[in-house]
């Protein structure tokens, strides 16, 4: 009987409910604020690291890369493509000595870079000459190492005059269509620009459309041999690009750009707008978007 009593007691004890752990004390408002600030700080650091070393957005403010890029295009830039320097970091903070994991671009690449001593803004151009190349422009055609790049006529490039083109021309004191002779009335009654367009092909086979609108002084330049560690860069809109044909003077040109100043390689278009959106009209956020330009790669 004693054994049965002990067994019954054991069974009753094992069936007794386990006391619940005490509920944690609620966080005070101060603790919640500290946690939120800590989370936001970590998020900011993660975004900063991602933008500095992996992918970063870039927007097109000018017409220097037409027809490939339009004012109002937004791109993702691959910052791993050519290595890292201080120009990879926000505000060009000098935390990286020289250039690490360097790689020289290919001719025809579209690159984003800084252009000191002109200023510390981001620029975007196409690589024409690599170190050791000799580059010259004759009658608007590019000659590379003593031979002209293949250049074939294409149908005219026709682009509607958009609000962001008008805004940019006002800021620069120019006209949306370069000069009145290149502006015409579109079929819908709007304004549009019409330019001569050509396809230029590099010796490596890379090909892309360019614009040659009119005759400017830089349609003829002396031959320039690109020194070691530098690049000769040009915009695809050859008459609206302050590029390596011009000396490195603010508002005039960029000269020969050190490879150290590279920020990254243009990767893909992620958004585009014609500049007509208004914060007060949500519908315009969608009608202003140029959806067909999203996803275009390089």
WOSUL-V203890 format. One record per run of one state. SS is the DSSP state (2 for helix, 1 for strand, 0 for the rest). FROM is the first residue (numbers start at 1). TO is the last residue. If there is no record, write none. Layout:
# WOSUL-V203890
ss=(SS | SS)
from=(FROM | FROM)
to=(TO | TO)
This chain:
# WOSUL-V203890
ss=(0 | 2 | 0 | 2 | 0 | 1 | 0 | 1 | 0 | 1 | 2 | 0 | 2 | 0 | 1 | 0 | 1 | 0 | 1 | 0 | 1 | 0 | 1 | 0 | 1 | 0 | 1 | 0 | 2 | 0 | 2 | 1 | 0 | 1 | 0 | 1 | 0 | 2 | 0 | 1 | 0 | 1 | 0 | 1 | 0 | 1 | 2 | 1 | 0 | 1 | 0 | 1 | 2 | 0 | 1 | 0 | 2 | 0 | 1 | 0)
from=(1 | 2 | 16 | 29 | 54 | 55 | 60 | 73 | 79 | 84 | 86 | 89 | 90 | 93 | 99 | 101 | 110 | 116 | 119 | 130 | 134 | 139 | 141 | 145 | 147 | 149 | 150 | 161 | 163 | 173 | 180 | 183 | 186 | 191 | 202 | 207 | 212 | 217 | 220 | 224 | 226 | 230 | 235 | 237 | 238 | 257 | 259 | 262 | 274 | 278 | 279 | 281 | 282 | 288 | 289 | 290 | 291 | 294 | 297 | 298)
to=(1 | 15 | 28 | 53 | 54 | 59 | 72 | 78 | 83 | 85 | 88 | 89 | 92 | 98 | 100 | 109 | 115 | 118 | 129 | 133 | 138 | 140 | 144 | 146 | 148 | 149 | 160 | 162 | 172 | 179 | 182 | 185 | 190 | 201 | 206 | 211 | 216 | 219 | 223 | 225 | 229 | 234 | 236 | 237 | 256 | 258 | 261 | 273 | 277 | 278 | 280 | 281 | 287 | 288 | 289 | 290 | 293 | 296 | 297 | 298)
